């Protein structure tokens, strides 16, 4: 009988201690978590300081070229002025071959005109930092193309994404995030198989994607002409521009 009373007393005391300690334990663990997150952010922005801070918060535009594995980061210094090329970055990994992504699982990196919005940023990505391209867009849907989680990210690995180094994604992510915070509603990302000049198009005239690429070339040429990203829509299953 006495042993049972002692056991009950020990259990009761244990539950009482847990009840008293748990809020403090939860607070302690929360402090540890916040400390880790703070250090992560400090690391991010310390590295980002190496970029050109004067353009932070300015409108951003990104272009990608598969064949040359290049990512271009463009900035608009003043409203209504042409964009200027801030940096070129090497894409260390992309998947598939020249041509659009067609279906989920084909391990093909997409081509076309996409937009990154606030909800598509992921500071806790398994690939250091990432921004989702929003695939499939309206054009892709019109052509029954499927796929998901197509991103620009770090870590130099790809199964359909465009990967750059962790250090470089920190800079790109920083400018994209600051532009969105400062009022830009979406970051246009234009992805091409190659520089869309007539020489390249002629060299690839026998590709099954030549009509698609000539459609992409319309948007490419508009930006080359005035250095302002064109407004992109989908008209009867093709890209149209304003």
Secondary structure, 3 states (H helix, E strand, C coil): CHHHHHHHHHHHHHHHHHHHHHHHHHHHHHHHHHHHHHHHHHHHHHHHCCCCHHHCCCEEEEEEECCCCEEEEEEECCCCCCCEEEEEEECCEECCCCCCCCCCCCCCCCCEEEEECHHHEECCCCCCCEEECCCCCHHHHHCCCCCCCCEEECCCCCCCCEECCHHHHHHHHHHHHHHHHCCCCCEEEEEECCCCCHHHHHHCCCCCCHHHHHHHHHHHHHHHHHCCCCCEEEECCEEEEC
